[in-house]
Amino acid sequence: MQITDQVPEIRRRALNDKGIDSDGEFVLYWMIAFRRPTYNFSLQRARNLALELDRPLVILEALRHGYPWACDRFHAFVLQGMADNQRAFEELPVTYYPFVETPEHPGSGLLEALAERACAVVTDDFPAFFLPRMLKAAAPRLEVMLEAVDSNGVRPMRDTDRLYSRAYDFRRYLHDRILEDARGEPLEWPEESPLEASATKLADPVELPEEIQDSWPPADSQWLAADEDRLATLPINHEIRPNPEFLGGWEAARSRMNDFMEINLDEYQDRRNKPSEAAESHLSPYLHFGHISAHRIFDAIRGREDWDSSDVDEEFRAKREGFWGMSPGPEAFVDQLLTWREIGFNRCALDPEGYDDFETLPDWAKKTLSEHEDDPRPQVYSLQEFEAADTHDELWNAAQMQLVTTGVLHNYMRMLWGKKILHWSKSPREALEIMVELNNKYAIDGRDPNSYSGIFWVLGRFDRAWGPEREVFGKIRYMTSKSTRRKFKVDPYIERYGG
Ligand SMILES: Cc1cc2nc3c(=O)[nH]c(=O)nc-3n(C[C@H](O)[C@H](O)[C@H](O)COP(=O)(O)OP(=O)(O)OC[C@H]3O[C@@H](n4cnc5c(N)ncnc54)[C@H](O)[C@@H]3O)c2cc1C
C-alpha cells in the first residue's frame, strides 16, 4: 500500500464535458458523502486542482431536507459531523461553507451560484440512494467541469467490470489485489490529512460574496449543535429521534474505533455473532455518512498488528480466514470491512438501475421463491403491524423496537429480523418493500449499499441454495427465533427493548 498524492484515474469520473475555467476564483469541493477532512480522495483531488491552478479551495457541505426518510435522527447525525468538520477546517487555509436547507432558504441554486465562480467542481461518487440522481441532474447545469471521485473503499469500485454475485469470488478478487501489492504493485492509498500536508502551499481562503451568503446563509452554531428547536422548523419527520448515545462526526467515529480496537477486536471472531455481547464496532453509521474511511480503519488495524502485505498467505486465497496473516479478531473483522462491505459497492456502482430491484436476485432464488409464493404463511402482517412491532414474536418485536428507538440493530438480529419479514409477509416482493422501508426509515446506517446487500441477502443474493426445502422460503436460507434463543440469552434483550 502506497500513499499517493495523485488520485488514481480509476477513482475519478467526469460527469459533464465541461473544462476547467482557469479564470475562476476558486476550486469547489461539493462534499456530499465523504464528510470528513482525512483519508478522503475527493478532498485530495480538489486540493490538487487548487494547488495546480493556484486558487483557494472552498468546501461546500450541504444538508438538504427533501430526501426520502429525512428525519431528526439523520439530520442530527450529519449536523454533528458538520460541527466537527468546521472545527477541523477552521485551522486550515480553506473556506468551509456548511449549509442547512430550510423552507426560508431552499438549497436550489446554491451549487450553480458557487460553480459560476469556480474553476472546477469536485464531488463524491457514492453509488446508492438519491445521490447518483442528484449528480446526474446537476452535471449539465454547471458551466465548468464536475468530477466525481470514489473514496468509498479500499478497492476502487470501478476497477472491475464484473458484477460479483458470490462473496467467495469477490474475496478472491480482493485477495488478488493484495497479493499484487505484496509483489510490488502497490495499492494506492489516500493521504491521511491532505490539507495539513499542503497548508503552506494553498492560496489564501476567499470570503464568499454577500449575495451568496444572504440567499444561502452558512449554518450557524445553533444549527451545528443540532438544536432541537431548529430541527423542529424543518419539514422532516420529527418522530424519529436522535440517539444521544450515537453522536455523529469523525471525532465520535475515531473514539468508537479506538474503543473497539482496545476492547473488542481481539475476540471479534468469537463474539460478533452474539447480540448480547455488543462486541461489534458500531462503525457502520460513520462509514455510511463518510465520517470515517475504510482506509483509516484498515490503517489502524495494520498499525496495531504490525502488518504489511508480505504477511499474507497465498494458500488461503479466497478463504474467509488465514489469508491476511493477522490474529483471528482482526482477520475476521477485515473480511467484514473489505469483502462484505465492498461487494455492496461493486453491486451498486455496476448495476445502478438494478441493485434495489427484486428481478436482480439470482435465478435460483427467484425460482424457489416463486415456487413457494402461494404457500400458506403461519402469520401475515402488514407494513404497519411490522412497524409497530405488533407481531406474535416478542424477540422479533424487541429487534424492531431497538431499530425504531435507537437506529441501530446488531447484525445477527438484523438477519433474523429480515428472515421473519420474508416468512410473515404476503409475498417476497412485499417483504422486500417492507424491509427497505423500515431499514431505511430508522437505521442510521440505512440507505447504503450495505443496506441493499443485507436486505437482498435475506432473499438469496450473495448466498447459495440450502436444504431442506421449506414452506415459504423454498431453498432460501432459513432462520428462526427459536434457534436464536438457543444461541444467546434473549431475555435481557427482550426486557430492554421489548416493552
Ligand atoms: C436485513 C439486513 C439489513 C442490513 N442493513 C444494513 C444497513 O442499512 N447498513 C449497513 O451498513 N449494513 C447493513 N447490514 C449489514 C450489517 O448488519 C451491518 O453492516 C453491521 O451490523 C454493522 O454493524 P457494525 O458496524 O458494528 O459491524 P461490524 O461487525 O463491526 O463490521 C464492521 C463493518 O463491516 C461491514 N459489515 C459487517 N457485516 C456486514 C454485512 N453482513 N454485510 C455488509 N457489510 C458488513 C460494515 O461496513 C461494518 O460497519 C444489514 C444486514 C441485514 C441482514
The ligand as an SDF file (V2000), in Angstrom:
LIG
                    3D

 53 58  0  0  0  0  0  0  0  0999 V2000
  -31.5640   -7.2210    6.7450 C   0  0  0  0  0  0  0  0  0  0  0  0
  -30.2240   -6.5450    6.8600 C   0  0  0  0  0  0  0  0  0  0  0  0
  -30.1280   -5.1740    6.6970 C   0  0  0  0  0  0  0  0  0  0  0  0
  -28.8930   -4.5360    6.7740 C   0  0  0  0  0  0  0  0  0  0  0  0
  -28.8380   -3.1760    6.6110 N   0  0  0  0  0  0  0  0  0  0  0  0
  -27.6510   -2.5320    6.6660 C   0  0  0  0  0  0  0  0  0  0  0  0
  -27.5780   -1.1300    6.5100 C   0  0  0  0  0  0  0  0  0  0  0  0
  -28.5940   -0.4690    6.3160 O   0  0  0  0  0  0  0  0  0  0  0  0
  -26.3640   -0.5380    6.5580 N   0  0  0  0  0  0  0  0  0  0  0  0
  -25.2240   -1.2400    6.7940 C   0  0  0  0  0  0  0  0  0  0  0  0
  -24.1430   -0.6470    6.8570 O   0  0  0  0  0  0  0  0  0  0  0  0
  -25.2590   -2.5820    6.9540 N   0  0  0  0  0  0  0  0  0  0  0  0
  -26.4320   -3.2540    6.9070 C   0  0  0  0  0  0  0  0  0  0  0  0
  -26.4740   -4.6070    7.0920 N   0  0  0  0  0  0  0  0  0  0  0  0
  -25.2150   -5.3400    7.2530 C   0  0  0  0  0  0  0  0  0  0  0  0
  -24.7150   -5.4820    8.7160 C   0  0  0  0  0  0  0  0  0  0  0  0
  -25.7610   -5.9000    9.5280 O   0  0  0  0  0  0  0  0  0  0  0  0
  -24.1260   -4.1890    9.2450 C   0  0  0  0  0  0  0  0  0  0  0  0
  -23.1540   -3.6900    8.3510 O   0  0  0  0  0  0  0  0  0  0  0  0
  -23.4540   -4.3560   10.6050 C   0  0  0  0  0  0  0  0  0  0  0  0
  -24.3500   -4.8960   11.5340 O   0  0  0  0  0  0  0  0  0  0  0  0
  -22.9800   -3.0120   11.0770 C   0  0  0  0  0  0  0  0  0  0  0  0
  -22.5730   -3.0270   12.4100 O   0  0  0  0  0  0  0  0  0  0  0  0
  -21.0610   -2.7970   12.8200 P   0  0  0  0  0  0  0  0  0  0  0  0
  -20.5260   -1.5900   12.1320 O   0  0  0  0  0  0  0  0  0  0  0  0
  -20.9820   -2.8510   14.2800 O   0  0  0  0  0  0  0  0  0  0  0  0
  -20.4100   -4.0770   12.1400 O   0  0  0  0  0  0  0  0  0  0  0  0
  -19.0420   -4.8160   12.4290 P   0  0  0  0  0  0  0  0  0  0  0  0
  -19.3590   -6.2290   12.6950 O   0  0  0  0  0  0  0  0  0  0  0  0
  -18.2160   -4.1030   13.4010 O   0  0  0  0  0  0  0  0  0  0  0  0
  -18.3590   -4.7710   10.9710 O   0  0  0  0  0  0  0  0  0  0  0  0
  -17.5270   -3.6950   10.5200 C   0  0  0  0  0  0  0  0  0  0  0  0
  -18.0170   -3.2110    9.1850 C   0  0  0  0  0  0  0  0  0  0  0  0
  -18.0000   -4.2640    8.2310 O   0  0  0  0  0  0  0  0  0  0  0  0
  -19.1160   -4.1580    7.3530 C   0  0  0  0  0  0  0  0  0  0  0  0
  -20.0260   -5.2960    7.5610 N   0  0  0  0  0  0  0  0  0  0  0  0
  -20.1680   -6.0670    8.6560 C   0  0  0  0  0  0  0  0  0  0  0  0
  -21.1070   -7.0250    8.4610 N   0  0  0  0  0  0  0  0  0  0  0  0
  -21.5660   -6.8300    7.2130 C   0  0  0  0  0  0  0  0  0  0  0  0
  -22.5460   -7.4930    6.4200 C   0  0  0  0  0  0  0  0  0  0  0  0
  -23.2120   -8.5570    6.8620 N   0  0  0  0  0  0  0  0  0  0  0  0
  -22.7850   -7.0180    5.1740 N   0  0  0  0  0  0  0  0  0  0  0  0
  -22.1120   -5.9550    4.6940 C   0  0  0  0  0  0  0  0  0  0  0  0
  -21.1590   -5.3110    5.3950 N   0  0  0  0  0  0  0  0  0  0  0  0
  -20.8940   -5.7210    6.6340 C   0  0  0  0  0  0  0  0  0  0  0  0
  -19.8520   -2.8850    7.7520 C   0  0  0  0  0  0  0  0  0  0  0  0
  -19.3670   -1.8280    6.9560 O   0  0  0  0  0  0  0  0  0  0  0  0
  -19.4590   -2.7320    9.2010 C   0  0  0  0  0  0  0  0  0  0  0  0
  -19.5630   -1.4090    9.6590 O   0  0  0  0  0  0  0  0  0  0  0  0
  -27.7170   -5.2870    7.0180 C   0  0  0  0  0  0  0  0  0  0  0  0
  -27.8200   -6.6660    7.1870 C   0  0  0  0  0  0  0  0  0  0  0  0
  -29.0490   -7.2930    7.1240 C   0  0  0  0  0  0  0  0  0  0  0  0
  -29.1250   -8.7710    7.2990 C   0  0  0  0  0  0  0  0  0  0  0  0
  1  2  1  0
  2  3  1  0
  2 52  2  0
  3  4  2  0
  4  5  1  0
  4 50  1  0
  5  6  2  0
  6  7  1  0
  6 13  1  0
  7  8  2  0
  7  9  1  0
  9 10  1  0
 10 11  2  0
 10 12  1  0
 12 13  2  0
 13 14  1  0
 14 15  1  0
 14 50  1  0
 15 16  1  0
 16 17  1  0
 16 18  1  0
 18 19  1  0
 18 20  1  0
 20 21  1  0
 20 22  1  0
 22 23  1  0
 23 24  1  0
 24 25  2  0
 24 26  1  0
 24 27  1  0
 27 28  1  0
 28 29  2  0
 28 30  1  0
 28 31  1  0
 31 32  1  0
 32 33  1  0
 33 34  1  0
 33 48  1  0
 34 35  1  0
 35 36  1  0
 35 46  1  0
 36 37  1  0
 36 45  1  0
 37 38  2  0
 38 39  1  0
 39 40  1  0
 39 45  2  0
 40 41  1  0
 40 42  2  0
 42 43  1  0
 43 44  2  0
 44 45  1  0
 46 47  1  0
 46 48  1  0
 48 49  1  0
 50 51  2  0
 51 52  1  0
 52 53  1  0
M  END
$$$$
